[in-house]
Amino acid sequence: MALRVAVAGLGPMGRGIARVFAESGASVTVVDLDAATTAAGHEKMLADGPVDVSTSDSVADAVRDADLFVEAIVERFEPKRALLAQVRAAGNDKLVVASNTSSLSIGELGVAYGDPTRVLGMHFFNPPTKMRLVEVIRGARTDPEIVARAREWVEGLGKTAVLCADSPNFVVNRVCRPLYYESQLLVTQGMTPAVVDAAVKSALGHRMGPLELLDFTGLHTHLGSSETALREFGDPRYRPIPLTRQLVRAGTTGRAAGRGYYDYSQGKPREAQVAVLREPRPSDARVQVYRAVGCTPEDVMAVRDLGKSGRVVVDSSDGAWREHLPPGAGWLRLHGGFAEVVADEVARIEPAYDAVDALGVTSVPVLALPGLVVDRLAHTMANEALTVVEEGTAGAGDVDLALRLGMNHPVGPLEYLASVGARDVLTSLRGMLDGFGDPRYRPAQLLVRQAAGSRG
């Protein structure tokens, strides 16, 4: 007998989830708040292409004979609690209850349902018809057999299940918090959204920059998730960025509103990002590059000595160089064929464009801030990923897999950490912690231990 699935909530996510199950051969029934809303949602589904699903006039009727119930309604606890009470009242004791929540507690939803052993999270990514990842979240009291069954169902959809414990924001949204927070802070501190996004896309290979992505998903959605993270963790490193709150209050919530971090009346974000990129110009100049992870007295002396024999540029993201850069030296951060070039009138640091021309690399101008752009975002993400592993929310392999599939990142954050080295990332974070004095940059103890283990 085909799997019988009931899906509640016919917004874009609910419609996509229902379509994925139907196209895999499941018998699918969809339902929304009332008959009119259900009918309207069903019409939208059919407008996207033929799909074999049935509709129900009530939640009770939809779940009475179902094997699996998936709720994809508004991301607020009280409406979900009311819905789960209706599902429980239908009397299907064999039903597996799954929530598509991206941030709410599965354990709390399980208690609201009345049988937490049968409740778990099945977090699909947008759009469900294309994204391969599903986070399967086990509550503290979820029956392991229910979790195993859910993973089998996900694999039957042709998707990849990543298992994680019930923790705020789960894996992907949790690990990406620093990516979003730091990009917003960079704008607060004087960078333009186009420079931040262009740097991330060029150096890290992300398909969309973090600020463009926030505009796409909606700043109000991100703000709500940030408030949940701060409330649940009680850690100031998760506090929302005031600039985003201001934008949301003003109604400038992103692309759908016509304005967010970008003003869409002025063109597409991609056009603005291309405009800030500087291509190298022909040059036969010679330049000496000094790579420095930190900014020690020995590093400063070495740069001074190199400067006696010709043009020298420091390749570093350590913010201490803004105070210790020797006269005549340039400052950049190389990432293969791309560079961040420090250009800061306030700090009186001239951009070393002659150096990037000599090196033949594309570049963007950045301010003299600790971590610059790329290392600041990449290293805080790696630190958050290690925190997720350290606390037992997910395994290292699943974290990397989740970020590759859920965010289309070329490499996972822990794969990136392994390639850079724990000691270098730790040095970078400590430099940011000293430079900003903010607990956002507090290193995970697992990172400190890994760095200690890599001595010698």
C-alpha positions in Angstrom: 0.0 0.0 0.0 1.3 3.5 -0.9 2.3 5.8 1.9 -0.6 8.0 3.0 0.4 11.6 3.7 -1.6 14.5 4.9 -0.1 18.0 4.5 -1.5 21.0 6.3 -0.6 24.5 5.1 -0.7 25.4 1.4 1.8 28.2 1.2 4.9 27.7 -1.1 6.5 25.2 1.3 3.4 23.1 2.0 2.5 22.9 -1.7 6.1 21.9 -2.5 6.2 19.2 0.1 2.8 17.8 -1.0 4.0 17.7 -4.6 7.3 15.9 -3.7 5.4 13.2 -1.8 2.8 12.8 -4.6 5.4 12.6 -7.3 7.1 9.8 -5.4 3.9 7.7 -5.4 2.4 8.6 -2.1 -1.3 9.1 -1.6 -1.5 12.8 -0.6 -4.3 14.8 1.0 -3.9 18.6 1.5 -5.7 20.9 3.8 -5.5 24.4 5.1 -7.4 26.6 7.5 -10.8 26.3 5.9 -12.4 24.9 2.7 -11.9 28.2 0.8 -8.2 28.5 1.6 -7.7 24.8 0.8 -9.4 25.2 -2.6 -7.3 28.3 -3.4 -4.1 26.5 -2.4 -5.0 23.5 -4.5 -5.6 25.7 -7.5 -2.1 27.2 -7.0 -0.6 23.7 -6.9 -2.3 22.8 -10.2 -1.1 26.0 -11.7 2.5 24.9 -11.1 1.8 21.7 -13.0 -0.4 18.6 -12.9 -0.2 16.7 -9.6 -2.3 14.0 -8.1 -3.5 15.2 -4.7 -6.8 15.3 -3.0 -8.3 17.9 -0.7 -10.0 17.7 2.6 -12.6 19.9 4.3 -11.0 19.4 7.7 -7.8 18.4 9.4 -9.5 15.5 11.2 -10.7 14.0 7.9 -7.2 14.5 6.3 -5.3 12.6 9.0 -7.8 9.9 10.0 -6.3 7.2 7.8 -2.9 8.8 7.2 0.5 7.3 8.0 2.3 10.7 8.1 1.1 14.2 8.8 3.3 17.1 7.8 2.4 20.6 9.1 3.8 23.6 7.2 1.7 26.4 8.5 2.8 29.8 9.8 6.1 29.7 11.9 4.5 30.5 15.3 4.0 28.2 18.2 0.4 29.0 19.1 -1.2 28.3 15.7 0.8 25.1 15.5 -0.4 24.1 19.0 -4.0 24.6 17.9 -3.5 22.6 14.8 -1.8 19.7 16.7 -4.8 19.6 19.1 -7.1 19.0 16.1 -4.8 16.3 14.8 -4.7 14.6 18.2 -8.5 14.7 18.5 -8.9 12.8 15.2 -7.8 9.7 17.1 -5.2 8.2 14.7 -2.8 6.6 17.3 -0.5 5.2 14.6 0.1 8.6 12.9 3.6 10.0 12.6 3.5 13.8 13.2 6.2 15.9 11.5 6.7 19.7 11.6 8.4 21.6 8.8 9.5 24.2 11.4 12.9 25.8 10.9 13.3 27.0 14.5 10.7 25.9 17.0 11.2 23.2 19.6 10.2 19.7 18.5 10.0 18.7 22.1 7.6 21.4 22.9 5.5 20.6 19.8 5.5 17.0 20.9 4.1 17.9 24.3 1.5 20.1 22.6 0.4 17.1 20.5 0.1 14.9 23.6 2.4 12.1 22.5 5.9 13.4 22.0 7.2 9.9 21.1 5.5 10.3 17.6 6.5 13.8 16.9 9.6 14.9 15.0 10.9 17.6 12.6 11.1 17.1 8.9 12.6 20.4 7.7 12.5 20.8 3.9 14.4 23.5 2.1 13.0 26.0 -0.4 11.9 25.0 -3.0 11.2 21.4 -1.8 10.9 20.2 -5.3 14.5 21.1 -6.1 16.4 21.1 -2.8 17.9 17.7 -1.9 18.3 18.2 1.9 15.8 17.4 4.6 16.8 17.9 8.3 15.2 15.1 10.4 15.0 16.4 13.9 14.6 14.1 16.8 13.0 15.5 20.0 14.3 14.3 23.4 11.3 11.9 23.6 10.9 10.9 19.9 10.8 7.2 19.4 13.9 6.1 17.6 11.8 3.8 15.4 9.8 6.9 14.3 13.0 8.7 13.4 14.2 5.7 11.4 10.9 5.5 9.5 11.1 9.2 8.7 14.6 8.8 7.3 13.4 6.0 5.1 10.6 8.1 3.8 13.0 11.0 3.0 15.3 8.7 1.1 12.3 7.3 -0.8 11.7 10.9 -2.0 15.2 10.8 -3.6 16.5 13.3 -1.0 19.2 13.2 1.7 18.3 13.1 5.4 20.6 14.7 7.9 19.8 13.8 11.5 20.1 16.4 14.2 19.0 16.8 17.8 16.3 19.3 18.8 18.2 22.5 19.1 17.3 26.1 18.0 17.7 26.6 14.3 18.9 23.0 13.9 22.0 22.7 11.6 21.8 24.8 8.5 20.2 27.9 9.9 22.2 27.7 13.0 25.6 27.4 11.3 24.7 30.2 8.9 23.8 32.6 11.7 27.3 34.2 11.8 27.4 34.4 8.0 24.3 36.6 8.2 25.1 38.5 11.4 28.6 39.4 10.3 27.5 40.6 6.9 24.9 42.9 8.5 27.5 44.2 11.0 29.9 44.9 8.2 27.3 47.2 6.6 26.7 48.8 10.0 30.5 49.4 10.2 30.7 51.1 6.8 30.9 48.4 4.1 28.4 48.4 1.2 26.2 45.3 0.7 27.6 44.9 -2.8 31.2 44.7 -1.5 30.3 42.2 1.2 28.4 39.9 -1.2 31.0 40.2 -4.0 33.8 39.2 -1.7 31.9 36.2 -0.4 30.9 35.0 -3.8 34.3 35.5 -5.3 36.4 34.0 -2.5 34.1 31.3 -1.1 32.1 30.4 -4.2 28.7 31.0 -2.8 26.0 31.3 -5.4 24.4 34.3 -3.6 25.9 36.7 -1.2 24.5 36.6 2.4 22.8 40.0 2.2 21.3 39.3 -1.2 20.0 36.0 0.2 18.6 37.7 3.3 16.7 40.1 1.0 15.4 37.1 -1.0 14.1 35.2 2.0 12.8 38.3 3.8 14.5 40.3 6.6 11.4 39.8 8.8 11.8 36.1 8.5 15.5 36.3 9.5 14.7 38.7 12.4 12.1 36.3 13.8 14.6 33.5 13.6 17.3 35.6 15.3 15.0 36.5 18.1 14.2 32.8 18.6 17.9 32.0 18.8 18.6 34.7 21.3 15.6 33.7 23.5 16.5 30.0 23.4 20.2 30.2 23.9 20.3 33.3 26.1 23.7 34.1 24.6 24.5 37.6 23.4 26.4 36.3 20.4 22.9 35.5 18.9 21.4 38.9 19.4 19.8 40.4 16.2 21.5 43.3 14.4 19.8 46.6 15.1 20.0 47.8 11.5 17.9 44.8 10.3 15.3 45.6 13.0 15.2 49.2 11.7 14.7 48.0 8.1 11.9 45.6 9.1 10.1 48.3 11.1 10.3 50.6 8.1 8.7 47.9 5.9 11.8 47.5 3.8 12.0 43.7 4.3 13.8 42.7 1.1 13.2 41.9 -2.5 9.5 41.4 -2.2 9.1 44.9 -0.7 11.3 46.5 -3.3 14.0 47.4 -0.8 16.0 45.8 1.9 19.8 45.8 2.0 19.5 46.6 -1.7 17.3 49.1 -3.4 15.7 47.1 -6.2 14.6 50.2 -8.0 18.3 50.9 -8.7 18.9 47.5 -10.4 19.7 43.9 -9.5 22.1 43.1 -6.7 24.3 41.2 -9.1 24.8 44.3 -11.1 25.9 46.2 -8.0 28.3 43.4 -7.1 29.9 43.3 -10.5 30.3 47.1 -10.4 32.5 47.0 -7.2 34.9 44.3 -8.6 38.2 45.6 -10.0 39.9 43.6 -12.7 43.7 43.7 -12.8 45.5 45.9 -15.2 48.7 45.0 -17.2 51.7 45.5 -15.0 55.4 44.5 -15.0 55.9 45.7 -11.4 57.5 43.4 -8.9 55.9 42.9 -5.4 56.9 41.0 -2.4 54.0 39.3 -0.5 54.4 38.6 3.2 51.7 36.2 4.5 50.8 36.8 8.2 48.0 35.0 10.1 48.4 37.4 13.0 50.3 40.6 13.6 53.3 39.8 15.9 56.3 42.1 16.5 58.3 39.6 14.5 55.8 39.9 11.6 56.1 43.7 11.7 59.9 43.6 11.7 59.9 41.2 8.8 57.7 43.5 6.7 60.0 46.4 7.5 63.0 44.5 6.5 61.4 43.4 3.2 60.4 47.0 2.5 64.0 48.0 2.4 64.5 46.0 -0.9 61.3 46.9 -2.7 57.5 47.1 -2.7 56.0 44.8 0.0 52.3 44.0 0.8 51.0 42.2 3.8 48.6 39.3 3.1 46.6 39.2 6.3 43.1 39.8 7.7 44.3 40.6 11.2 42.9 44.0 12.2 46.0 44.9 14.2 47.8 45.8 11.0 45.8 49.0 10.8 48.0 50.2 13.7 51.2 48.5 12.8 51.5 48.6 9.0 54.9 50.0 8.2 55.1 53.1 6.1 55.1 52.3 2.4 53.7 48.8 2.8 50.4 47.7 1.3 47.7 45.6 2.9 45.5 42.9 1.2 44.2 39.5 1.8 44.6 37.0 -1.1 42.2 34.2 -1.8 43.6 32.5 -4.9 42.8 34.7 -7.9 40.8 37.2 -5.8 41.9 39.7 -3.2 40.4 42.0 -0.6 42.4 45.3 -0.8 42.3 47.5 2.3 41.4 51.0 1.3 40.5 53.1 4.3 40.7 56.9 4.3 39.9 57.2 8.0 42.8 54.8 8.9 44.9 56.5 6.2 45.6 53.3 4.3 45.9 53.6 0.6 44.7 50.7 -1.6 47.5 48.6 -3.0 46.1 48.4 -6.5 49.6 48.3 -7.9 50.1 45.1 -6.0 46.9 43.4 -7.3 47.9 44.5 -10.8 51.3 42.9 -10.4 49.7 39.7 -9.0 47.0 39.7 -11.7 44.0 39.2 -9.4 40.5 40.6 -9.3 39.8 42.6 -6.1 37.3 44.6 -4.0 38.2 47.5 -1.7 37.5 46.8 2.0 37.8 48.8 5.2 40.4 48.1 7.9 38.3 46.0 10.1 39.4 42.9 12.0 38.9 39.8 9.8 38.2 42.0 6.8 35.2 40.3 5.1 35.9 36.8 3.9 37.9 35.4 6.9 35.5 37.1 9.3 32.5 35.3 7.8 34.2 32.0 7.0 36.0 31.7 10.4 32.9 32.5 12.5 30.9 30.0 10.5 33.5 27.3 11.1 33.5 28.2 14.8 29.7 27.9 14.9 29.8 24.5 13.1 32.3 23.2 15.7 30.0 24.4 18.4 27.1 22.4 16.9 29.3 19.3 16.9 30.7 20.0 20.4 27.2 20.2 21.9 26.0 17.0 20.1 23.4 18.6 17.8 24.9 16.9 14.7 28.0 15.0 13.6 30.8 16.7 11.6 30.0 14.8 8.4 26.3 15.7 8.6 27.1 19.4 9.3 29.2 19.6 6.1 26.7 17.6 4.1 23.8 19.9 5.3 25.6 23.1 4.3 26.6 21.7 0.9 23.1 20.5 0.1 21.0 23.1 2.0 23.0 26.2 1.0 24.9 25.0 -2.1 28.2 25.8 -0.5 31.1 24.3 -2.4 32.6 22.9 0.8 31.2 22.4 4.3 32.5 24.6 7.1 34.4 21.9 8.8 36.0 20.8 5.5 37.0 24.4 5.1 38.4 24.4 8.7 40.5 21.3 7.9 42.0 23.0 4.8 42.8 26.2 6.6 43.9 24.7 9.9 42.5 25.0 13.4 45.4 27.1 14.7 45.0 29.8 12.0 41.2 30.0 12.5 41.8 30.2 16.3 44.3 33.0 15.8 41.9 34.8 13.5 39.0 34.6 16.0 41.1 35.8 18.9 42.2 38.7 16.8 38.6 39.6 16.2 37.7 39.1 19.8 40.5 41.5 20.8 39.7 44.0 18.0 35.9 44.2 18.6 35.6 43.1 22.3 32.4 41.2 21.4 31.5 37.7 22.6 30.4 36.8 19.0 34.0 35.9 18.3 34.5 33.6 21.4 36.2 30.5 20.1 34.6 27.1 20.7 36.4 25.0 23.2 36.6 22.2 20.6 38.5 24.6 18.3 40.9 25.5 21.1 41.5 21.8 21.7 42.0 21.0 18.0 44.5 23.9 17.7 46.4 22.5 20.7 46.4 19.1 19.2 47.9 20.5 16.0 51.1 21.8 17.6 54.4 20.6 16.5 
